Amino acid sequence: MPTYNKLVRDRIPDIIQKSGKLYNTRILSHSEYTMALKRKLQEEVNEYLQAGHLKDQGEELADILEVVYALSEAQQMSVDELDAIRRTKAQQRGRFESRVLLIDVQE
């Protein structure tokens, strides 16, 4: 039996059960959940970086976004609040649309 010890989406146990397999789970404390989400974010970013096809990249970006939403909610920040912060930063500092690479800054 493979050991995973990683955070999974809520419906994964149901999917495993419907396949006729047995599994073990436990519910994480809030602090464990936050740490598991951070590890999951790293996992999803790594999967995105390794994805070759555009379809796979889109799937991984969606997974990253899902983890980011869960992290914001775990920190008592709504997705709307998070997006408001994103919009404010975009207005104040810009976005990444112009593809600017900063080489250096002379002091």
C-alpha positions as CSV (number, residue, x, y, z in Angstrom):
1,M,0.0,0.0,0.0
2,P,1.6,3.3,-1.1
3,T,1.9,6.0,1.7
4,Y,1.2,9.5,0.6
5,N,0.9,11.7,3.7
6,K,-0.2,14.7,1.7
7,L,-3.2,17.0,1.5
8,V,-5.8,15.9,-1.1
9,R,-8.9,17.5,-2.5
10,D,-12.1,16.8,-0.5
11,R,-13.6,14.3,-2.8
12,I,-10.5,12.1,-3.2
13,P,-11.5,9.7,-0.4
14,D,-14.9,9.2,-2.1
15,I,-13.3,8.5,-5.4
16,I,-10.9,6.0,-3.8
17,Q,-13.8,4.3,-2.0
18,K,-15.8,4.0,-5.2
19,S,-12.9,2.3,-6.8
20,G,-13.1,-0.4,-4.2
21,K,-9.9,0.4,-2.4
22,L,-9.3,1.0,1.3
23,Y,-7.6,4.1,2.7
24,N,-6.7,5.9,5.9
25,T,-7.2,9.6,6.5
26,R,-7.2,12.1,9.3
27,I,-8.4,15.7,9.8
28,L,-5.5,18.2,10.2
29,S,-5.4,20.9,12.9
30,H,-5.5,24.4,11.6
31,S,-1.7,24.9,11.9
32,E,-1.1,21.5,10.2
33,Y,-3.5,22.4,7.5
34,T,-1.8,25.7,6.8
35,M,1.6,23.9,6.6
36,A,0.1,21.2,4.3
37,L,-1.3,23.9,2.0
38,K,2.1,25.5,1.7
39,R,3.7,22.1,0.8
40,K,0.8,21.5,-1.6
41,L,1.5,24.9,-3.3
42,Q,5.1,24.0,-3.8
43,E,4.1,20.6,-5.2
44,E,1.6,22.2,-7.6
45,V,4.2,24.9,-8.7
46,N,6.7,22.1,-9.4
47,E,4.1,20.2,-11.4
48,Y,3.3,23.3,-13.4
49,L,7.0,23.9,-14.1
50,Q,7.4,20.3,-15.4
51,A,4.2,20.3,-17.4
52,G,4.9,20.2,-21.1
53,H,1.6,20.6,-22.9
54,L,-0.6,23.7,-22.7
55,K,-3.5,21.7,-21.5
56,D,-1.4,20.2,-18.7
57,Q,-0.1,23.7,-17.8
58,G,-3.7,25.0,-17.6
59,E,-4.6,22.1,-15.2
60,E,-1.7,22.8,-13.0
61,L,-2.4,26.6,-13.0
62,A,-6.0,25.8,-11.9
63,D,-4.6,23.6,-9.1
64,I,-2.2,26.4,-8.0
65,L,-5.2,28.8,-7.9
66,E,-7.3,26.4,-5.8
67,V,-4.5,26.1,-3.3
68,V,-4.0,29.9,-3.2
69,Y,-7.7,30.3,-2.5
70,A,-7.6,27.7,0.3
71,L,-4.6,29.4,1.8
72,S,-6.3,32.8,1.8
73,E,-9.4,31.3,3.5
74,A,-7.2,29.5,6.0
75,Q,-5.8,32.9,6.9
76,Q,-9.3,34.3,7.3
77,M,-9.0,36.3,4.1
78,S,-11.8,35.9,1.5
79,V,-11.0,35.4,-2.1
80,D,-12.5,38.9,-2.8
81,E,-10.1,40.4,-0.2
82,L,-7.2,38.7,-1.8
83,D,-8.2,39.9,-5.3
84,A,-8.6,43.4,-3.9
85,I,-5.0,43.3,-2.7
86,R,-4.0,41.9,-6.1
87,R,-5.8,44.7,-7.9
88,T,-4.3,47.4,-5.6
89,K,-0.8,46.1,-6.3
90,A,-1.5,46.0,-10.0
91,Q,-2.7,49.6,-9.9
92,Q,0.2,50.8,-7.8
93,R,3.1,48.7,-9.3
94,G,1.7,47.4,-12.5
95,R,1.2,43.8,-13.7
96,F,3.5,41.6,-15.8
97,E,2.0,42.4,-19.2
98,S,4.9,44.3,-20.6
99,R,7.4,41.5,-20.1
100,V,10.0,43.8,-18.5
101,L,13.2,42.1,-17.3
102,L,15.1,44.3,-14.9
103,I,18.8,43.8,-15.5
104,D,20.3,46.0,-12.8
105,V,20.0,49.3,-10.9
106,Q,23.0,51.6,-10.4
107,E,23.3,52.9,-6.9
